[in-house]
Amino acid sequence: MDQLRKYPALVFAILGLFFYGQFINVFILAVLWEFIEDCLDKGISADNMYQHFAEYQSLWKQDELSKQNKVIDLGTNLGAYYVGHYIRNKLPL
């Protein structure tokens, strides 16, 4: 699991190759990916779950609380999925 945590972009690019056109599902998976990483780092508790999802809520409210890190992680994961999606369009599969 530690190897997967180091290379989430590679995992999402591979998902883009195999699961074509699932952008909404990948967005949900990207949020869950970050949630699982937080749970592995901090442990599973109601307070940690609330804090994790409160950070995403602050994205929509335009707060500066950890906004940049969450947006960069989500953008990287979705961008990697799109790269895999694009490569699949170019390959004769």
KOLVO-860720 format. One record per residue (C-alpha): residue number from 1; residue in one letter; x, y, z. Coordinates in pm, whole numbers. Layout:
<recs>
[rec NUM, a, [X, Y, Z]]
...
</recs>
This chain:
<recs>
[rec 1, m, [0, 0, 0]]
[rec 2, d, [290, 235, 66]]
[rec 3, q, [400, 207, -298]]
[rec 4, l, [52, 305, -417]]
[rec 5, r, [52, 605, -183]]
[rec 6, k, [372, 734, -344]]
[rec 7, y, [243, 725, -702]]
[rec 8, p, [-128, 814, -713]]
[rec 9, a, [-92, 980, -1054]]
[rec 10, l, [33, 653, -1204]]
[rec 11, v, [-262, 467, -1052]]
[rec 12, f, [-509, 718, -1195]]
[rec 13, a, [-340, 706, -1538]]
[rec 14, i, [-381, 328, -1542]]
[rec 15, l, [-745, 371, -1440]]
[rec 16, g, [-784, 607, -1736]]
[rec 17, l, [-658, 336, -1970]]
[rec 18, f, [-901, 72, -1848]]
[rec 19, f, [-1209, 268, -1738]]
[rec 20, y, [-1297, 491, -2030]]
[rec 21, g, [-1507, 805, -1978]]
[rec 22, q, [-1579, 771, -1605]]
[rec 23, f, [-1490, 1127, -1500]]
[rec 24, i, [-1749, 1167, -1224]]
[rec 25, n, [-1657, 831, -1074]]
[rec 26, v, [-1288, 921, -1086]]
[rec 27, f, [-1358, 1249, -907]]
[rec 28, i, [-1536, 1056, -630]]
[rec 29, l, [-1249, 806, -621]]
[rec 30, a, [-995, 1091, -593]]
[rec 31, v, [-1176, 1230, -290]]
[rec 32, l, [-1193, 883, -136]]
[rec 33, w, [-824, 828, -214]]
[rec 34, e, [-734, 1136, -10]]
[rec 35, f, [-968, 1025, 267]]
[rec 36, i, [-803, 681, 286]]
[rec 37, e, [-457, 841, 293]]
[rec 38, d, [-566, 1064, 580]]
[rec 39, c, [-710, 764, 765]]
[rec 40, l, [-384, 572, 723]]
[rec 41, d, [-187, 869, 857]]
[rec 42, k, [-414, 985, 1140]]
[rec 43, g, [-628, 682, 1215]]
[rec 44, i, [-1001, 633, 1181]]
[rec 45, s, [-1214, 835, 1417]]
[rec 46, a, [-1521, 1054, 1388]]
[rec 47, d, [-1313, 1367, 1448]]
[rec 48, n, [-1067, 1283, 1170]]
[rec 49, m, [-1350, 1206, 927]]
[rec 50, y, [-1526, 1533, 1010]]
[rec 51, q, [-1202, 1730, 973]]
[rec 52, h, [-1122, 1570, 637]]
[rec 53, f, [-1458, 1648, 483]]
[rec 54, a, [-1466, 1992, 645]]
[rec 55, e, [-1148, 2072, 451]]
[rec 56, y, [-1328, 1988, 127]]
[rec 57, q, [-1624, 2199, 237]]
[rec 58, s, [-1387, 2491, 285]]
[rec 59, l, [-1291, 2461, -83]]
[rec 60, w, [-1642, 2557, -186]]
[rec 61, k, [-1664, 2838, 70]]
[rec 62, q, [-1343, 2995, -63]]
[rec 63, d, [-1156, 2965, 267]]
[rec 64, e, [-780, 2941, 255]]
[rec 65, l, [-766, 2648, 500]]
[rec 66, s, [-556, 2384, 318]]
[rec 67, k, [-728, 2481, -5]]
[rec 68, q, [-420, 2475, -220]]
[rec 69, n, [-305, 2125, -124]]
[rec 70, k, [-648, 1966, -179]]
[rec 71, v, [-696, 2135, -515]]
[rec 72, i, [-350, 2032, -634]]
[rec 73, d, [-405, 1669, -528]]
[rec 74, l, [-746, 1650, -696]]
[rec 75, g, [-617, 1823, -1008]]
[rec 76, t, [-317, 1593, -1032]]
[rec 77, n, [-529, 1280, -996]]
[rec 78, l, [-790, 1397, -1247]]
[rec 79, g, [-519, 1513, -1487]]
[rec 80, a, [-348, 1176, -1469]]
[rec 81, y, [-680, 1004, -1539]]
[rec 82, y, [-729, 1227, -1842]]
[rec 83, v, [-379, 1140, -1970]]
[rec 84, g, [-464, 769, -1948]]
[rec 85, h, [-798, 841, -2115]]
[rec 86, y, [-622, 1033, -2395]]
[rec 87, i, [-363, 758, -2448]]
[rec 88, r, [-640, 501, -2479]]
[rec 89, n, [-802, 713, -2753]]
[rec 90, k, [-474, 715, -2944]]
[rec 91, l, [-401, 342, -2912]]
[rec 92, p, [-572, 96, -3146]]
[rec 93, l, [-754, -100, -2876]]
</recs>
